[in-house]
Structure formats: C-alpha cells, structure tokens
C-alpha cells in the first residue's frame, strides 16, 4: 500500500485556503499512484480554532470543505481531520474527528477519545470524548486510526503529582482487540524544544507495545503562539524509523508499507538552540504572513535581547522589512548607541536615532509640582520606557509596521519590565526564552551567520540604562541563578523548599517566587508569546491574578 504523508502548514479558520491545499495534494497523489493520503488533525479548520468552534456557521463551513474534498477523491483514499457534530444530543456539541474517504465516499468517521486539557490544550471545552472503537478496512488491511493524544495515554506529568498514566482509557488497548495491521495517528502536536524526542519516544513505545508499525502525520507552521515542527514519520514494526519528513518545513512523503523494513537514518535535531532558532523564525514568519503583515519595527537598545530579536526578524522577514529605532536618553551609554548602529548596519536594516532626552525632561517638568518633595525612583525610570513605547507605537500607526516585543522570559517572570513601555508589541519573540538562553541563542546566531551580533553586546553587563550606572544585578539575582529558580518553579512546578535542595539559597528562592507571583497582572497584559518550552507564559499557564500563594 502506497501511503502519502501530507505535512502541511494550515491557517486557522481559513477553510477555503486549507481545503484548496488539501485538494492539490490529493490531485498530485493520483498522478503518482498513491493509494491513501493522510493529512493532520483538524486540517480542514486548522489547529486550534478555539472558540470559533462555538459558531455553527463555522462548523457548517468545515462540513462544506469536507464535501469538496470528498468530491475530488474519486479513485483514491484520504484521511482528513475536522470538527463534526455530535448528533446524540448528549454531551458536547462536537467531536474532534478523522474522516476516512474512499473513492469519493465517506466510509468511516473516527472520533478522538483522549481530549487533553493540560498546558496549551483545552479540547474538552469543545469536544465530546469517543466511546465507540472501530477500525478501517482498506485494500485488505485493517487500520487503527487514532488522533494525536489517543497514543499519549502513558506520559509523565511534572511536580509532586508525578504519574505515568494520565488517562484511565488507552484507545489502542481497545483497538488491538480488532486485530489491526498498522496504526495511523493524525496529530496537531505543537513544538517545544524537547518535544521531538518525547514524541518519537511515545511512538516507539506504542509500536513495541502493540507490535504494529505507525504512520504519524503532524502539521508545520505557526498559529499565534503555537509553533508546529512537523516531524511526520513512519515507525517500523521493530521500533525503528522507517521514513520521516523534515522539521519546520512543508513536505509530502510517499511511503510503501510493504517496504517498511528498510531502516531510515534518524535526524532528530538535538541542538536546543538550533531548534529554538528555527522555531522562532517560523513563529515570526507565520504571524506576519497569515495576517497579511509585511514589516516590523523594534526598539534597538544595544542590549542582547533587542539584538537577538532583530537578527531573528531579519531572517524571518528580510532586512528590507525591518526598521530599528534607537532611542537614547542621558543615561544611555555611548557604547549602546555605537553597538546598536553596528548591529543595524550588519543586518542591513533601516534605523533611526530618536533622542528622548527632551521628552524625558518635559515629563519631569510636567510632574514637578505633584512629585514635589519626593525622591526620584522607579517612577522616573518607567517614564523613559513608556516614552520609547509611545514612539514605537506611533511609528507603527504611521507606517503600518508591527511592533516586535524584545523582552525575555526571565524579565516577564519577575516583572522586570514596564507596562505600556518595553512590554509593548503585537508579538513577543523572546518571551519564552530565559536570559541565559538568549545569550546561547546569540552565540548560535553568530556561529551560523558570522558574528552578526557585535561582541560588545554579548559581553557587556545587562542593564536597562534607566539611571546612572544601572545593572540588572542591582535588582535581580545573577541570571544563571535566577533562571535555575525560574525553571524549577515554572516548568517543573516545584515549591521553594524543593528547589532549595539543589543548593540554592532559600531566601533568594523565596524572593524570586514572590516576584513571579506578584507580577501575574503584568503578564496578563503582555503580547502573545511564541511558545518554545513546555510551559510558556500565556494560555498554557493559568494562574489567578488575585490570589495569595
């Protein structure tokens, strides 16, 4: 049986666009004598449509898309994903479904059983869980068709509630009783820098457990915060990789199951910073392309965060589509301006130097009467950040450039950022990248593109430059210590006492945790953050704003 794995980049909600791509692949498959074309989870509507699923007109649009695909599927078999109506009138309105089409007819609809509700997933909000188990018969073979999480019943959760069995039901335990010959899994599995290996491990575990090969199809591209890396593959009966698609790229792969004994050499990218770099490029590119945006503007401060953000933006959008604004004040070092100009010129971007000192003094004069008798403090520092935010937004309004936020995850975590100032932006590029990882990412970029980021930007002490001789370490622990605490608290969900067992000082840990907890209201107003870790700020981490913990 010749199977085509269709690893495509979909646009959430744009059913016409998605269906057109699907039909083009089907038409080409017919020309190449393919028997079965497999597309990814919810491919007709894109993953995930979220509350679009609450509009009946949207569901009907998806059904119209399915009908078009069915009409173009004579002489071939196709598997597509979409939301379908639950006609039982009990439970949720919809199913997350995989539809098996053969020779222009819908022959079977398989519904998803395991509906994830952790991290960025909230499928049980919309979908009813399947409780009927059946297989597909095609060309003399029996196929166990599963949808993403249906193969993830065994997985490790984190924190003090560590457990390996996340669900009571294992769909394949039901399906194996029907004697299938192989498994197909269609997925919408988003990227994190350790996900490719975790995903492969899960697939291999299922192959070995059930002694069946797996055909796995994922999507690529980015939808707002979520980035999809693809990694579609075939795992042979012995648990080895028989075929695979590239990461972060659309690809069509034709594979003959009768030849699945031919082992394919693995090529998972294990370099964390290579993965993060590629993911962020896709995230920026698709955020702009899928909304019809072309040009970006950002504030270039002479620091590592804005430098890395600009390097990524230039790669994703092209240097001709990126503008840098340098906005020095009296507290900006001469080196910061020199470094920023060097960075902008190396990247080949247009830049403007807008000195904000007169504006800053104007604010001091404006507040002189009501601030009389008080000492200068963080209030005046934040005014500078907000002046820069206003300038960036004004440039955006006037010229139609989208503002890229340059703050990193460490800053967002502890609130070391200014609302309506350096928290401005339509998209946060580095908001899921810890400060120590930003430096590693800069090193990776320089190795790849020949010292694009000036050395002085990398070696200088981090500073917001909002007061004389300011250093980040005046307000925060050193970043190597801070990031260890943050990772343990945010990603691993460890309490301070448990974190302290690693040898870190409990007083420092408690202070960092306090800063994280009290900054929740800030993060609630942050721009969408490109997700590259297993626990990013945004809708994958839901902490009460008004709480005491």
C-alpha positions in Angstrom: 0.0 0.0 0.0 1.4 3.3 -1.1 0.7 6.0 1.6 1.3 9.7 1.3 2.1 11.7 4.4 1.0 15.2 3.8 2.8 17.6 6.3 1.3 21.0 5.5 1.0 24.5 7.0 -2.6 25.5 7.6 -4.3 28.8 8.5 -6.7 28.6 11.4 -10.2 29.4 10.3 -9.4 29.8 6.6 -11.3 26.7 5.5 -11.2 27.6 1.8 -7.4 28.0 1.8 -6.8 24.8 3.7 -9.2 22.8 1.5 -7.5 24.1 -1.6 -4.1 22.9 -0.3 -5.5 19.5 0.6 -7.2 19.0 -2.8 -4.0 20.0 -4.6 -2.1 17.3 -2.7 -4.8 14.7 -3.5 -4.7 15.6 -7.2 -1.0 15.2 -7.3 -1.2 11.9 -5.3 -3.5 10.5 -8.0 -0.8 11.2 -10.6 1.7 9.2 -8.6 -0.5 6.2 -8.0 -0.8 6.8 -4.3 -3.4 4.6 -2.5 -4.0 6.6 0.7 -3.3 10.3 1.5 -3.1 11.2 5.2 -3.5 14.7 6.5 -3.1 16.0 10.1 -5.6 16.6 12.9 -8.2 19.3 12.2 -6.5 20.1 8.9 -9.7 21.5 7.4 -10.1 24.2 10.0 -6.5 24.5 11.4 -5.3 23.7 14.9 -6.7 25.0 17.1 -9.8 27.1 16.2 -10.6 27.6 19.9 -13.9 29.5 20.3 -14.5 29.6 16.5 -15.9 26.1 17.3 -18.8 27.8 19.1 -20.1 29.3 15.9 -22.5 27.0 14.0 -21.7 28.8 10.7 -18.0 27.8 11.2 -18.9 24.1 11.7 -21.1 24.2 8.6 -18.2 25.8 6.7 -15.9 22.9 7.7 -18.6 20.4 6.5 -18.7 22.2 3.1 -14.9 21.9 3.0 -15.2 18.2 3.6 -17.8 17.8 0.9 -15.4 19.5 -1.6 -12.6 17.1 -0.6 -14.9 14.1 -1.0 -15.9 15.2 -4.5 -12.3 15.3 -5.5 -11.4 11.9 -4.0 -12.6 9.5 -6.7 -10.1 6.7 -7.3 -8.1 7.4 -4.1 -8.5 7.1 -0.3 -8.0 10.1 2.0 -7.9 10.8 5.7 -8.7 14.3 6.9 -9.4 15.9 10.3 -12.2 18.3 11.2 -14.9 19.1 13.9 -18.1 17.1 13.3 -21.5 17.4 15.0 -22.4 15.1 17.9 -25.9 14.0 16.8 -26.7 12.1 20.0 -27.8 15.4 21.7 -26.0 14.2 24.9 -22.6 15.6 25.8 -20.7 18.3 24.0 -21.9 19.6 20.6 -18.8 18.4 18.6 -16.3 15.6 18.1 -12.7 16.0 17.0 -12.9 13.6 14.1 -10.8 11.9 11.5 -12.8 11.1 8.3 -11.8 8.2 6.1 -12.8 8.8 2.4 -12.5 6.1 -0.2 -13.3 6.6 -3.9 -15.4 9.7 -3.4 -17.4 8.3 -0.5 -17.2 8.9 3.3 -16.7 5.4 4.6 -15.9 5.9 8.3 -15.7 8.7 10.9 -13.4 8.0 13.8 -13.7 10.4 16.8 -10.9 11.3 19.2 -11.1 9.6 22.6 -8.5 11.3 24.8 -9.1 15.1 24.9 -6.2 16.9 26.5 -6.9 19.7 28.9 -3.4 20.5 30.2 -1.0 23.3 29.2 -2.0 24.8 25.9 -4.7 22.2 25.3 -8.3 22.7 26.2 -10.1 20.2 23.9 -12.7 19.0 26.4 -14.1 22.6 26.4 -15.4 21.9 22.9 -15.4 18.2 22.1 -17.2 15.1 23.4 -14.9 12.0 24.0 -15.3 9.0 21.8 -16.5 5.7 23.4 -17.0 3.6 20.2 -14.0 1.8 18.9 -13.7 0.6 15.3 -11.1 0.0 12.6 -10.9 0.8 8.9 -10.6 -1.8 6.3 -8.8 -0.8 3.1 -7.1 -2.9 0.4 -7.1 -6.0 2.5 -5.5 -4.2 5.5 -7.1 -3.3 8.9 -6.1 0.2 10.1 -6.3 1.5 13.6 -6.9 5.2 13.1 -6.1 7.4 16.1 -6.0 11.1 16.7 -2.9 12.7 18.4 -3.5 12.3 22.2 -5.0 8.8 21.6 -1.5 7.4 21.7 -0.4 9.6 24.7 -2.2 7.8 27.5 1.2 6.9 29.0 3.1 10.1 29.7 4.9 11.7 32.6 3.4 14.7 34.4 5.5 17.1 36.5 5.6 18.3 40.1 4.7 16.4 43.2 1.9 14.7 41.3 4.3 12.8 39.1 2.5 9.9 37.4 2.9 8.0 34.2 -0.7 7.2 33.4 -2.5 10.4 32.5 -5.8 8.7 31.4 -7.9 5.8 32.5 -8.5 4.7 28.9 -6.0 3.6 26.4 -7.7 3.6 22.9 -5.2 1.2 21.4 -6.0 -1.4 24.1 -9.5 -1.4 22.7 -8.4 -1.3 19.0 -5.8 -4.0 19.3 -8.6 -6.5 20.0 -9.9 -5.9 16.5 -6.6 -7.2 15.0 -5.3 -4.1 13.1 -2.3 -4.4 10.7 -0.9 -1.0 11.4 -1.7 2.3 13.2 -2.3 5.8 11.7 -2.1 8.7 14.0 -3.0 12.2 12.8 -1.8 15.0 15.0 -1.7 18.6 15.9 1.4 18.4 18.2 3.0 21.8 18.9 6.7 22.4 19.3 8.7 22.7 22.4 12.5 22.2 22.3 12.3 18.7 23.9 9.1 17.7 22.1 10.6 16.0 19.1 12.4 13.4 21.2 9.4 12.9 23.5 7.1 12.4 20.5 9.4 9.9 19.0 9.7 8.0 22.3 5.9 7.8 22.6 5.5 6.5 19.1 8.2 3.9 19.6 6.7 2.8 22.9 3.3 2.2 21.1 5.0 0.3 18.3 6.7 -2.0 20.7 3.7 -2.4 23.0 1.3 -3.4 20.2 3.8 -4.9 17.7 2.4 -2.7 14.9 4.0 0.0 12.6 2.8 3.6 13.0 2.2 6.2 10.3 2.3 9.5 12.0 1.3 12.8 10.4 1.7 16.2 12.1 1.4 19.8 10.7 4.0 22.5 10.4 3.8 26.3 10.8 2.7 28.7 13.5 -0.7 29.8 14.7 -0.2 32.8 17.0 1.7 31.4 20.0 1.8 27.8 18.9 4.5 26.6 16.6 4.3 23.2 14.9 7.5 21.5 13.8 6.1 18.6 11.8 8.3 15.5 12.3 5.8 13.3 10.4 7.2 9.8 10.2 6.8 6.0 9.8 8.0 3.9 12.7 8.6 0.3 11.6 7.4 -2.8 13.5 10.7 -3.2 15.2 10.6 0.3 16.7 13.0 1.9 14.2 12.5 5.0 12.0 11.4 3.8 8.5 10.8 7.2 6.9 10.4 10.9 8.1 9.6 14.4 6.9 11.8 17.4 7.6 11.3 19.6 10.6 9.7 23.1 10.2 9.0 22.6 6.5 6.1 21.5 4.5 6.8 18.2 2.9 5.0 15.4 1.0 6.3 11.9 1.6 5.2 8.8 -0.2 5.9 5.5 1.5 5.2 1.9 0.7 4.3 -0.1 3.7 5.5 -3.3 2.1 9.0 -1.9 2.3 8.8 -0.7 5.9 11.7 -3.0 6.8 14.1 -0.5 5.2 15.6 1.4 8.2 15.9 5.2 7.8 18.8 7.0 9.5 17.4 9.3 12.2 17.9 13.0 12.0 16.2 14.5 15.1 17.9 17.8 15.8 19.3 17.6 19.3 20.9 21.1 19.5 18.5 23.0 21.7 19.4 26.4 20.2 19.2 25.2 16.7 15.6 24.1 17.5 14.7 27.3 19.2 16.1 29.4 16.4 14.2 27.5 13.7 11.0 27.6 15.7 11.2 31.4 16.3 11.8 32.0 12.7 8.7 30.1 11.8 6.7 31.8 14.5 7.6 35.3 13.3 7.2 34.5 9.6 3.7 32.9 10.0 2.5 35.6 12.5 3.1 38.1 9.8 2.2 36.2 6.6 -1.1 34.7 7.9 -2.3 38.1 8.8 -1.1 39.9 5.7 1.6 41.9 7.6 5.0 42.5 6.0 7.0 45.0 8.0 8.2 45.1 11.6 9.7 47.8 13.9 11.5 47.3 17.2 13.5 49.3 19.7 17.2 48.6 19.4 18.8 49.4 22.8 22.3 48.0 22.5 21.4 45.1 24.7 21.4 41.4 23.9 17.6 40.9 23.8 16.8 43.5 21.1 19.9 42.4 19.1 18.8 38.8 19.0 15.2 39.8 18.3 16.4 41.9 15.3 18.6 39.1 14.0 15.6 36.7 14.1 13.2 39.3 12.5 15.7 39.9 9.6 16.0 36.2 8.9 12.2 35.7 9.0 11.0 38.8 7.2 14.0 40.1 5.2 16.2 43.1 6.1 14.1 45.4 3.9 11.1 44.8 6.0 12.6 45.6 9.5 13.2 49.0 11.0 15.1 49.7 14.2 14.5 52.7 16.4 17.4 53.8 18.6 16.0 55.9 21.5 18.8 57.1 23.8 18.4 59.2 26.9 21.0 60.9 29.1 21.5 57.5 30.8 22.3 55.6 27.6 26.0 54.8 27.3 27.9 55.8 24.2 28.7 52.2 23.6 25.0 51.3 23.5 24.4 53.7 20.5 27.6 52.5 18.8 26.7 48.9 19.3 23.2 49.4 18.0 24.3 51.2 14.9 26.9 48.4 14.2 24.2 45.8 14.7 21.7 47.6 12.4 24.3 48.0 9.7 25.4 44.4 9.9 21.8 43.3 9.5 21.3 45.8 6.6 18.2 47.3 8.2 17.0 50.9 8.1 17.4 52.6 11.5 16.5 55.9 13.1 18.1 57.6 16.1 15.5 59.4 18.2 16.9 61.1 21.3 14.3 61.1 24.0 16.1 63.3 26.5 14.0 66.4 25.8 10.8 64.4 26.1 12.1 62.9 29.4 12.8 66.4 30.7 9.3 67.5 29.6 7.8 64.8 31.7 9.9 65.8 34.6 8.6 69.4 34.3 5.0 68.2 33.9 5.2 66.2 37.1 7.4 68.7 39.1 4.5 70.1 41.1 2.8 66.8 42.0 6.1 65.0 42.6 7.5 67.8 44.7 9.3 66.7 47.8 9.7 63.1 46.6 12.9 61.3 45.6 13.4 60.0 42.0 12.8 56.3 41.8 11.4 53.6 39.5 8.6 56.0 38.5 11.0 58.2 36.5 12.7 55.1 35.1 9.5 53.7 33.9 8.6 57.0 32.2 11.6 56.6 29.9 10.5 53.0 29.0 6.9 54.4 28.3 8.3 57.2 26.1 10.0 54.6 24.0 6.8 52.6 23.9 4.9 55.6 22.7 7.4 56.3 19.9 7.3 52.7 18.7 3.5 52.6 18.6 3.5 56.0 16.8 5.8 54.6 14.2 3.6 51.6 13.9 0.5 53.6 13.4 2.0 56.0 10.9 3.8 53.5 8.7 2.0 50.2 9.4 4.9 48.4 10.9 4.1 45.7 13.5 5.9 46.3 16.8 8.0 43.3 18.0 8.4 43.0 21.7 12.0 42.2 22.8 11.6 41.2 26.5 12.8 37.8 27.6 11.2 35.1 29.8 13.3 36.0 32.9 12.1 39.6 32.8 8.5 38.6 32.2 8.7 36.1 35.0 9.8 38.6 37.7 8.1 41.7 36.4 11.3 43.3 35.4 9.5 45.2 32.6 7.4 48.2 32.2 3.7 48.1 31.3 2.9 50.3 28.3 6.7 50.6 27.8 9.0 47.7 27.0 6.0 45.4 27.3 4.5 46.9 24.2 4.2 44.9 21.0 2.0 42.7 18.8 4.2 39.7 19.3 6.8 38.7 21.9 9.6 36.9 20.2 11.8 36.0 23.2 9.1 35.9 26.0 9.6 32.1 26.4 13.4 32.3 26.2 15.3 32.7 29.5 18.0 35.3 29.6 20.8 32.7 29.9 19.4 31.0 26.8 19.2 34.3 24.9 23.0 34.5 25.2 23.3 30.9 24.0 21.0 31.8 21.1 23.2 34.8 20.3 26.2 32.5 20.1 24.4 30.1 17.8 23.4 33.0 15.5 26.9 34.3 15.4 28.3 30.8 14.6 25.7 30.4 11.8 25.9 33.9 10.3 29.4 35.1 11.0 29.3 37.3 14.1 26.2 39.2 13.2 25.7 40.3 16.8 28.6 42.6 17.9 30.8 41.1 20.6 30.4 44.0 22.9 26.6 43.4 23.1 27.2 39.9 24.2 29.9 40.6 26.8 28.6 43.8 28.4 26.7 43.6 31.8 22.9 43.6 31.2 21.4 47.0 32.0 18.1 48.8 31.4 20.1 52.1 31.4 17.3 54.0 33.1 19.5 55.5 35.8 23.3 56.2 36.3 25.4 53.0 36.2 22.4 50.7 36.4 22.9 47.0 36.2 20.2 44.2 36.2 22.0 42.6 39.0 21.2 45.6 41.2 17.6 44.4 41.3 17.8 40.7 40.5 20.0 37.7 41.3 22.6 36.9 38.7 20.8 35.4 35.7 22.4 31.9 36.0 20.9 31.6 39.5 17.6 33.4 38.6 17.0 31.2 35.6 17.6 27.9 37.6 15.0 29.0 40.1 12.5 30.2 37.5 12.8 26.9 35.5 12.2 24.8 38.7 9.3 26.9 39.7 7.6 27.5 36.3 8.4 24.4 34.2 8.8 21.8 37.0 6.2 23.4 39.3 8.5 22.8 42.4 7.9 24.6 45.7 10.7 26.7 47.2 11.7 24.0 49.7 12.2 21.5 47.0 14.1 24.0 44.8 16.4 24.7 47.8 17.5 21.0 47.8 19.6 21.8 44.7 21.8 24.0 46.9 20.3 27.4 46.1 19.7 29.8 49.0 16.1 29.6 50.3 16.0 33.4 50.9 16.8 34.1 47.2 14.3 31.4 46.1 11.5 32.9 48.2 12.2 36.4 46.8 12.2 35.2 43.2 8.9 33.2 43.8 7.4 36.3 45.4 8.3 38.4 42.3 6.9 35.8 40.0 3.6 35.6 41.8 3.0 39.3 42.2 3.7 40.0 38.5 0.8 37.9 37.2 -1.2 41.0 36.4 1.5 42.3 34.1 1.8 39.1 32.2 -2.0 39.1 31.7 -1.5 42.2 29.6 1.6 41.0 27.7 1.5 40.4 23.9 1.2 36.8 22.7 4.5 34.9 23.3 6.0 32.5 20.9 6.0 29.1 22.7 9.2 27.2 22.6 9.2 25.5 26.0 6.9 23.0 27.8 5.5 25.8 30.0 5.3 29.2 28.4 3.5 32.3 29.8 0.1 32.7 28.1 -2.9 30.5 27.9 -0.8 27.4 28.7 -0.1 28.7 32.3 -3.2 29.9 34.1 -2.5 31.4 37.5 -5.1 33.6 39.3 -4.2 37.3 39.2 -6.0 38.0 42.6 -4.6 35.3 44.8 -2.2 34.7 47.7 0.1 31.8 47.4 
